[in-house]
């Protein structure tokens, strides 16, 4: 039985592909890196650009000042959140759409084949390559594509829509929780919302569309070792003083095993073991070890067992070491002993873990490990940001509408997944509004969202735009 989506809408998406890709190119060109103070002005510029785009397609918007924060010792203004609304029909459902317009850092020297902030169209593969193409500018613009059709053709939307777009998701969504909690109260901007839809994640593979009902949380740490008053010459001071870099490497080595086991006592133990019914869910997903290794670009999966590898991504915590600041990383052979170095690592959390429960374990572990070194250097531990994990009911009518939309656009059943990444505000929406939250991804599992050569396939951008629009029509048609 055909869905209620106008065929004219589906055709409109195809016929306007070039214009949609041009708009994505304009968005990618703004280097809205929230975690770099030198790019804070660009995050503001991105907010202004997106706000203008929303107004052009009929959205009533306002920019909300979220205040200031301190990042890397610098006091900075937070980029504004964009709140928007279109439609106020009491007879229609109201869906809240969330997305973020900030991106991860990217430099050509990181290993990109193209300039990261210039959208490159690979005509052979159909890939749209550029930072933010998949995470999360492409999906945000997918909603704009839907709105453009209804605005130009003067076709009423099947539901009321409220929007919440932010510019700090890649840096812990600073300031957003307070906004959501405040506006979720009676009379607030989000009052009357029936459900939430977020398009900020990816298919499990490159073949099967997915709906996501769970996310891991996050605790992100910075560990700093300092000692000498200045950088020292290793030929003069080597084996004469305690070296901060040596201490830091020793500490990082105590955190996680090469097999991924978290060595911080009590962290892995918080999570109950899966029963056979739960294991069967992972066994049934359209995914293989080959998919893991294709996405990673190398044969490096931790195991040949599909179920254990998938559980490692979806329902187990993980600890990853991300980098070291203050260390020599240039060309040549500089023989310096750094005076101060910082290591950054994070733990992806799963229910019932929370940052508040995990933080004391991590701090106690690092302090004990440092004490064993017998070093005269100084240790500082910071939690830079964190968020709780989230899980939703995938049998809710919000998910049922998305399942129907997926069948209509892609002609197949979606995979039901729990995702390994973190979107902390997801849980905030669920708890503050008391409504079902759906993750409806646009991109594929090989998009490389936080990596080099991030891309969004042209087909996913267009079919994904159709999916978002079709979801709205299915949402309007389904019974609560």
Secondary structure, DSSP 8 states (H G I E B T S, - for coil): ---SS-HHHHHHHHHTHHHHHHHHHHHHTS--BTT-GGGHHHHHHHHHHHHHHHHHTT-EEEEE---EEEETTEEEE---EEEEEE---TTS-EEEEEEE--B----GGGT-SS-TTS-EEETTTTEEESTTTTTTHHHHHHHHHHHHHHHHTT---SSEEEEEEES-GGGT-TTHHHHHHHHTSTTSTTTT--EEEE---B-SSSSS-EEEEEE-EEEEEEEEEE-SSS-EEHHHHTTTS--HHHHHHHHHTTTB-TT--B-STTTGGGS----HHHHHHHHTSS--HHHHHHHHTSS--S-S-HHHHHHHHHTS-EEEEEEEESS--SSS---EE-SEEEEEEEEEE-TT--HHHHHHHHHHHHHHHHHHHT--SEEEEEEEEEE--EE--TTSHHHHHHHHHHHHHHSS--EEEEESS--THHHHHHHHH-SEEEEE--B-TTS-TTSTT-EEEHHHHHHHHHHHHHHHHHHHHS--
